[in-house]
Amino acid sequence: MRVTIKIPDMTCDHCKMTIEKALKVISGLEDVQVDLKDKNVQVSGNILVNQVVDAIRTAGYTAGEIQSIKL
């Protein structure tokens, strides 16, 4: 599965690194791409959307609109 989620309160490189670190601990995750300019994150692997949303929230950020899901 590949999912892209908007993170509206991601504003700097520190935010980007914090989110990457929080997501990389998800079991089954294969790839993480955080785009600071577009304020979104794209993850892929054998994961559930709620795992990604929970990890973003636990890191202290808002998991905004889910922009796309591809199975």
C-alpha angles and dihedrals in degrees: 000000000000121000132181119201129185115233104193097182096053104113111154146026090267089058090050093051092046092052093046090051092048093050098044091069092064110113112240094022112142104176139012124192117179115192110197094183094055092033096231141113128216119199132177137189141076093321142124122241092232090058090058094045092048092050092051092049093046088054088057101257136115116254098212132181117348101234099189144352122197121183 
